[in-house]
């Protein structure tokens, strides 16, 4: 339907568009041509690189192997790249597969309150639809930045509403939809329809993923589902589908359904002034987000007071109540606070391999250290969110106790990584899979995305040959 058709439909209903919808849809429709501040561009590049590195490294883990097997068996149109493979798929399927890859190893970015992993849905979706339409690197950057802005604002609104206990698909679906709408340069009326189709898909997801010991369902829900939903919404609207012109108004609207009693202005608060990609954490280690600060606290304590393992009597780790539920002795290695701290105590560091070593969780040496570690849900730390604060108390056999309070782990908004640090992390994750030379060239191209005329130029650098029988 053309613009006149959309406007006529609004007039026929005789209803005014909700002012938040007006502001949001107009901002979204202008994003493809709107210049971003230099520091926002730099941080967006960082998150694009970090997410692509997560896709590449995730390909060899269990969720990644399942995703690549689906790509081989499903087939489909050869339009969009499946990262770390030689497969091409349709954009909807490629976005889903790459979204699963991006969350497979817990190295993808996240928001400090928990409940939001924007990159693993936004970047795969923008890449897939960007390849379909051959968008330029500069527009790709703008699409990703918009995805973070819309996805995280939708997450904050819904999280405050308290209707949905599980919010990861909210940020994924709204973020990916916004990014894809920007990638195909939808106009304002079509952006309103896009928001409608995002709203209809965004409420799915329940916390049962915590029971999946292999991380497969989690990767689908955090990354693959939202990426798929976003590409689907944009392609439907781009193809001319119509729907509710203003899902923020009338019976059963978004606010009534997901955020009753919450100020709708949260969706557009400081839009264009505060950029959410700068509020999103790039993880130092490949673990669940709430584990980052305690791991750094342990290392800081050890620098201040060197110790041997047999000197430790107990370790108490205080985290917010919502964080404790996710990481207290989780059955998944990269989400288990006790396991990961035990590894850092034994090894002095935490490698990518160790963070995903399920068999090592049963190692007697690890179990001895795990038995000393207790996670405590602390309401006072919950009240400090979105500042992610952890307090670690190490009690020694000589009766002394050393404490460390950590709220600015490296990679957090208050202590961001430099470009060199993001590059080093990405190189460590990607070089074993893609090879050192291809990895170096890919990193160079991502840092020069504004010079990329067509995002498809990245394809040969993202692919890995000979993966049809890869296990």
C-alpha positions in Angstrom: 0.0 0.0 0.0 1.3 3.5 -0.8 1.5 6.3 1.7 -1.8 7.7 0.7 -3.4 4.3 1.4 -1.9 4.2 4.9 -3.0 7.8 5.6 -6.5 7.2 4.2 -6.8 4.1 6.5 -6.0 6.3 9.5 -8.4 9.0 8.4 -11.2 6.4 7.8 -10.8 5.2 11.4 -10.9 8.7 12.6 -8.3 8.0 15.3 -5.3 10.2 16.0 -1.9 8.5 16.1 -0.5 8.1 19.6 2.1 10.8 20.2 4.7 8.2 21.2 4.0 6.3 18.0 4.4 9.6 16.0 7.8 10.3 17.5 9.1 6.8 17.4 8.0 6.0 13.8 9.3 9.3 12.5 12.7 8.8 14.2 12.9 5.2 12.8 12.0 6.3 9.3 14.7 8.9 9.3 17.5 6.7 10.7 18.8 5.4 7.3 19.9 8.9 6.3 20.7 10.4 9.7 24.3 10.8 10.5 25.5 9.4 13.9 28.0 11.0 16.2 31.5 9.7 15.8 31.7 8.1 19.2 28.4 6.2 18.5 29.7 5.0 15.2 32.9 3.7 16.9 30.9 1.9 19.6 28.5 0.4 17.0 31.5 -1.0 15.1 32.7 -2.5 18.3 29.4 -4.3 18.9 29.2 -5.4 15.3 32.7 -7.0 15.5 32.0 -8.5 19.0 28.8 -10.1 17.8 30.3 -11.4 14.6 33.1 -12.9 16.7 30.5 -14.5 18.8 28.8 -16.1 15.8 32.1 -17.4 14.5 33.3 -18.9 17.8 29.8 -20.2 18.6 29.8 -22.3 15.4 31.8 -25.2 17.0 29.7 -25.4 20.2 26.6 -27.6 20.5 24.1 -24.9 19.7 26.2 -23.8 16.7 26.4 -27.4 15.4 22.7 -27.7 15.7 22.2 -24.4 13.8 24.6 -25.3 11.0 23.0 -28.8 10.7 19.6 -27.1 10.3 21.1 -24.8 7.6 22.4 -27.7 5.6 19.2 -29.7 5.9 16.8 -26.9 5.3 18.5 -25.4 2.2 16.4 -22.7 0.7 17.2 -19.7 -1.4 20.9 -18.8 -1.6 20.7 -15.1 -0.5 22.3 -14.6 2.9 25.5 -15.9 4.5 25.5 -18.4 7.3 28.5 -17.4 9.2 31.4 -19.8 9.7 30.1 -22.2 7.0 29.8 -22.4 3.2 26.0 -22.3 3.3 23.7 -19.6 2.0 20.0 -19.4 2.9 17.0 -17.1 2.7 17.3 -14.0 4.9 14.7 -15.2 7.5 16.5 -18.5 8.0 20.0 -17.1 7.9 19.1 -14.5 10.5 17.8 -17.2 12.8 20.8 -19.5 12.3 23.3 -16.7 12.9 21.3 -15.5 15.9 21.7 -18.9 17.5 25.4 -18.9 16.6 25.8 -15.4 18.3 24.5 -16.6 21.6 25.9 -20.1 21.6 29.0 -19.3 23.7 27.8 -16.5 26.0 30.4 -14.1 24.6 27.8 -11.8 23.1 27.0 -8.4 24.5 24.3 -7.8 27.2 22.6 -5.1 29.3 23.6 -4.6 32.9 20.2 -5.3 34.4 20.0 -8.7 32.7 17.1 -9.7 30.6 18.5 -8.3 27.4 21.1 -9.5 24.8 20.6 -7.1 21.9 23.5 -7.9 19.6 22.8 -11.5 19.0 19.4 -10.7 17.4 20.0 -7.2 16.0 23.3 -7.8 14.1 22.3 -11.2 12.4 19.0 -9.7 11.3 20.6 -6.5 9.9 23.3 -8.6 8.1 20.8 -11.0 6.6 18.3 -8.4 5.2 21.3 -6.2 4.3 22.7 -8.9 2.1 19.3 -9.4 0.4 19.1 -5.7 -0.6 22.8 -5.0 -0.9 22.9 -2.1 1.5 26.1 -0.1 2.2 28.2 -0.4 5.3 27.2 3.0 6.5 23.5 2.1 6.4 24.3 -1.2 8.1 25.9 0.7 11.0 22.9 3.0 11.3 20.5 0.1 11.2 22.3 -1.7 14.0 22.5 1.5 16.1 18.7 2.0 15.7 18.1 -1.6 16.6 19.9 -1.1 20.0 18.0 2.1 20.6 14.5 0.7 19.9 15.1 -2.8 21.3 16.5 -1.7 24.7 13.8 1.0 25.1 11.1 -1.6 24.5 12.9 -3.9 27.0 13.0 -1.2 29.7 9.3 -0.4 29.1 8.2 -4.0 29.3 10.5 -4.9 32.2 9.0 -2.1 34.3 5.5 -3.3 33.4 6.0 -6.6 35.1 3.7 -8.6 32.8 6.4 -10.7 31.2 8.9 -12.5 33.4 11.0 -13.3 30.3 12.1 -10.3 28.3 14.9 -11.4 26.0 12.6 -11.8 23.0 11.3 -8.3 23.6 14.6 -6.7 23.0 15.5 -9.2 20.2 12.3 -8.8 18.2 11.9 -5.0 18.6 15.6 -4.4 18.0 15.9 -6.7 15.0 12.7 -5.3 13.5 13.9 -1.7 13.9 17.2 -2.5 12.3 15.6 -4.3 9.4 13.1 -1.5 8.8 16.1 0.9 8.7 18.0 -1.4 6.3 15.1 -1.4 3.8 14.4 2.3 4.5 10.7 2.0 5.3 8.9 5.3 5.4 7.0 6.5 8.5 3.6 4.8 7.8 5.3 1.5 7.1 7.4 1.9 10.2 4.1 2.0 12.2 3.1 -1.2 10.6 6.5 -2.7 11.3 6.1 -1.9 15.0 2.7 -3.6 14.9 4.2 -6.9 13.5 7.1 -6.6 16.0 4.6 -6.2 18.8 2.6 -9.3 17.8 5.8 -11.5 17.8 7.7 -10.0 20.8 5.8 -11.6 23.8 6.9 -15.2 23.2 9.4 -16.9 25.5 9.4 -18.5 28.9 12.1 -19.2 31.4 12.2 -22.9 30.9 15.3 -22.4 28.8 17.3 -22.7 32.0 16.5 -26.4 32.1 18.3 -27.0 28.8 21.8 -28.1 29.7 23.1 -27.8 26.2 22.3 -24.1 25.8 20.4 -24.7 22.5 17.0 -23.4 23.5 18.6 -20.4 25.2 20.5 -19.5 22.0 17.3 -19.7 19.9 15.3 -17.6 22.4 17.9 -15.0 23.0 19.2 -14.6 19.4 17.6 -16.7 16.7 14.0 -16.1 17.5 14.2 -12.3 17.7 16.4 -12.1 14.6 14.0 -14.2 12.6 11.0 -12.2 13.8 12.7 -8.9 12.9 13.5 -10.0 9.3 10.0 -11.4 8.9 8.3 -8.2 10.1 10.4 -6.0 7.7 9.9 -8.3 4.7 6.2 -8.5 5.2 5.8 -4.7 5.4 8.2 -4.2 2.6 6.1 -6.5 0.5 3.0 -4.4 1.2 1.3 -6.1 4.1 -1.0 -3.9 6.1 -2.0 -4.2 9.7 -2.9 -2.0 12.7 -1.7 1.5 11.9 -1.1 2.4 15.5 -0.6 -0.6 17.9 0.0 1.9 20.7 -3.7 3.0 20.7 -7.1 1.3 21.1 -8.2 -1.9 22.8 -5.5 -4.5 23.4 -2.7 -2.1 22.5 1.0 -2.7 23.3 1.0 -0.7 26.5 -2.2 -2.4 27.9 -0.8 -5.8 27.0 2.9 -5.6 28.1 3.3 -2.5 30.3 0.1 -1.5 32.0 0.6 1.6 34.2 4.0 2.4 32.7 4.6 5.8 31.1 4.7 5.2 27.4 7.3 8.0 27.1 9.9 5.5 28.1 9.9 4.2 24.5 11.2 7.6 23.2 13.0 8.9 26.3 16.1 10.8 25.1 15.8 9.1 21.7 18.5 10.7 19.4 20.3 12.0 22.5 21.2 8.8 24.4 22.4 5.9 22.3 21.8 2.5 23.8 24.7 0.8 22.1 26.9 2.9 24.4 25.0 1.5 27.4 25.5 -2.1 26.4 28.3 -4.3 27.9 30.9 -6.0 25.8 31.9 -9.0 27.9 35.5 -9.5 29.0 34.9 -13.3 29.3 32.7 -15.7 27.5 30.2 -16.2 30.4 26.8 -15.1 31.5 26.7 -11.3 32.2 26.2 -11.4 36.0 29.4 -13.5 36.4 31.7 -10.9 34.8 32.0 -8.6 37.9 32.6 -11.4 40.4 35.3 -12.9 38.2 37.1 -9.6 38.1 36.6 -9.1 41.8 38.3 -12.4 42.5 41.3 -11.4 40.3 41.5 -8.0 42.1 41.5 -9.7 45.5 44.2 -12.1 44.4 46.4 -9.1 43.3 45.9 -7.4 46.6 46.4 -10.5 48.7 48.1 -13.4 46.9 46.9 -16.8 48.2 47.0 -20.6 47.6 43.9 -22.6 47.2 44.2 -24.4 50.5 44.2 -21.0 52.3 40.6 -20.3 51.2 37.9 -21.2 53.7 34.9 -19.8 51.9 33.8 -17.3 49.2 30.5 -15.4 49.4 29.3 -13.7 46.1 26.6 -11.2 46.5 24.6 -10.3 43.4 21.2 -8.8 42.5 18.3 -11.1 43.2 17.4 -11.4 39.5 21.0 -12.3 38.6 21.3 -15.0 41.4 18.4 -17.0 39.9 20.2 -17.4 36.6 23.8 -18.2 37.7 23.6 -19.9 41.1 25.2 -23.4 40.4 23.7 -23.5 36.9 23.9 -26.8 35.0 25.5 -25.0 32.1 29.2 -24.4 32.5 29.3 -20.8 31.1 26.4 -19.8 33.4 27.6 -21.4 36.6 29.1 -18.9 39.1 30.6 -21.6 41.3 32.2 -23.5 38.4 33.7 -20.4 36.7 35.1 -18.9 39.9 36.6 -22.3 40.7 38.3 -22.4 37.3 39.7 -18.9 37.8 41.0 -19.9 41.2 42.7 -23.0 39.8 43.9 -21.6 36.4 44.4 -18.0 37.3 42.4 -17.0 34.3 39.4 -18.1 32.3 39.9 -19.4 28.7 37.1 -19.8 26.1 37.6 -23.5 26.3 37.4 -23.8 30.1 34.2 -21.6 30.1 32.5 -24.2 27.9 34.0 -27.4 29.4 31.0 -29.3 30.7 33.1 -32.4 31.6 35.4 -30.3 33.8 32.4 -29.4 36.0 32.8 -32.9 37.4 36.5 -32.7 38.0 37.3 -33.4 41.7 39.7 -30.4 41.8 36.9 -28.1 40.6 34.3 -29.7 42.9 36.6 -29.0 45.9 36.7 -25.3 45.1 33.0 -25.1 44.1 32.0 -26.4 47.6 33.5 -23.3 49.1 31.5 -20.8 47.0 28.1 -19.5 47.9 25.9 -17.1 45.8 23.8 -14.7 47.8 20.8 -12.8 46.3 21.1 -9.3 47.7 18.0 -7.0 47.5 20.2 -3.9 48.1 22.1 -4.7 44.9 18.9 -5.3 43.0 17.9 -1.7 43.9 21.1 -0.4 42.3 20.3 -1.8 38.8 21.0 -1.0 36.0 24.4 -0.6 37.7 25.6 -4.3 37.9 27.3 -4.5 41.3 28.8 -7.6 42.8 30.4 -7.9 46.3 32.8 -10.8 46.8 34.1 -11.8 50.3 36.9 -14.3 50.5 37.4 -15.8 54.0 40.8 -17.3 54.7 41.8 -20.1 57.1 43.8 -17.6 59.1 40.6 -15.8 60.0 41.0 -12.8 57.7 38.4 -11.7 55.2 39.1 -9.7 52.0 36.2 -8.0 50.2 35.9 -6.4 46.8 32.9 -4.5 45.4 32.9 -4.3 41.6 30.5 -2.4 39.5 32.7 -1.3 36.5 34.0 -4.5 35.0 36.0 -3.9 31.9 33.6 -3.6 28.9 30.8 -1.9 30.9 29.6 1.6 30.0 31.7 3.1 32.9 34.8 1.2 31.8 34.5 0.5 28.1 37.0 -1.5 26.1 39.3 0.2 23.6 39.3 -0.7 20.0 42.5 -2.6 20.5 40.9 -4.6 23.3 37.8 -5.4 21.3 40.0 -6.4 18.4 42.1 -8.7 20.6 39.0 -10.4 21.9 37.6 -10.9 18.4 40.9 -12.2 17.1 41.1 -14.8 19.9 37.6 -16.0 19.1 37.7 -16.0 15.3 41.3 -16.9 14.3 41.0 -20.6 15.4 37.9 -21.0 13.2 38.5 -18.7 10.2 42.3 -18.6 10.2 44.6 -15.7 11.1 44.7 -14.0 7.8 41.0 -14.0 7.0 40.3 -13.0 10.6 42.7 -10.0 10.3 41.1 -8.9 7.0 37.6 -9.2 8.4 38.5 -7.1 11.4 40.0 -4.4 9.1 36.8 -4.3 7.0 34.5 -4.0 10.0 36.5 -1.0 11.3 36.2 0.5 7.8 32.5 -0.3 7.2 31.7 3.2 5.9 33.9 2.3 2.9 32.0 -0.9 2.1 29.7 -0.2 -0.8 27.7 -3.5 -0.4 27.5 -5.5 2.8 27.8 -8.6 0.7 31.5 -7.8 0.3 31.9 -9.3 3.8 30.6 -12.7 2.7 33.9 -14.4 1.7 35.5 -13.2 5.0 32.6 -14.6 7.1 32.5 -18.0 5.4 34.4 -21.2 6.3 34.9 -23.7 3.5 34.2 -27.4 3.8 31.5 -27.3 6.5 28.8 -29.4 4.8 29.8 -32.4 7.0 31.1 -30.3 9.9 30.2 -31.7 13.3 
